[in-house]
Amino acid sequence: MPRIALVTCRPGPEVTVDHDLPVLVRALQEAGAEADAVYWDDDAVDWGGYDLAVLRSTWDYSWRAAEFLAWAQRCGKATRLANPAEVVRWNADKRYLGDLAAAGVPVVPTRYLAPGDSPDLPDGHEYVVKPTSGAGARFAARYTPDQHDTAVRQLARMHAEGFTAMVQPYVASIDVSGERALQFYGGRLLHASRKGAVLTPGTPYDERKVAHPGLEPWTPAPAELAVAERALAAVPVAHELLYARVDLVDGEDGPGGEPRVMELELVEPNLFLSLHTGSVPGVRDAILAAAG
């Protein structure tokens, strides 16, 4: 009977409730495993007592990144951590988009502004400013060129808190065709979803957003699946991935053109199991196989 930790974080005002967590705990327990939901920062947990620790909803990690990555390293030495600490470290900073682009994966064009860099912002098109370490659209906003001063104030706030900013052109197709999330578990496509635009004009960067508006099931096109698989193949130690979510948008050529990777989520992706209830057995079986 394997012992499995589903790793989450403590409740808080900025932390979304993980509705998938109790569903997975129950499914694993009904399959005969000993499954616990545990906080990643609980010093009383004996990680070595588990056969597998699965990162499930550590949704506070982006504003405690150094502490979280140190924990992942320790946990990965005590037991099998999924995904592995090496992958977590690489994926916790969205500068990985540069690595994907270098590997030939189509991504949304991205520039980075670290603390101390001059606020070099676009003056000819709408754009997005967000942190390289973030979740749930925290500290993210879209701007038009005439909102330069407001964007600079956001950069100053982020830099003061130690965040590196990423600047991307706003992908206008999101307002029409949305953003698609392809979920993989155990090396196979689990399901896919589509959501609407998260960033609306004029919404302050420090205002809490609805992270997954208008979420609905989606059947990925062959081109979407191909780009997602190219992105996953470029991940360090890709063969050790238990799960992944690849977020895609249409490129400049619009619907029917080559999709681009908006984000590659390998740390703690929301699985949207309430929308895809039939996927629970697939997730359960993949976790049990990894714990075996």
Secondary structure, DSSP 8 states (H G I E B T S, - for coil): --EEEEEE----TT----THHHHHHHHHHHTT-EEEEEETT-TT--GGG-SEEEEEE-TTGGGSHHHHHHHHHHHHHHSEEES-HHHHHHHTSTTHHHHHHHTT--B---EEE-TTS-----SSS-EEEEESS-STTTT-EEE-GGGHHHHHHHHHHHHHTT--EEEEE--TTHHHH-EEEEEEETTEEEEEEEE--S--TT--TTS---SSTT-EE----HHHHHHHHHHHHTSTTGGG-SEEEEEEEE-TT-TTS-EEEEEEE-SS----TTT-GGGHHHHHHHHHHHH-
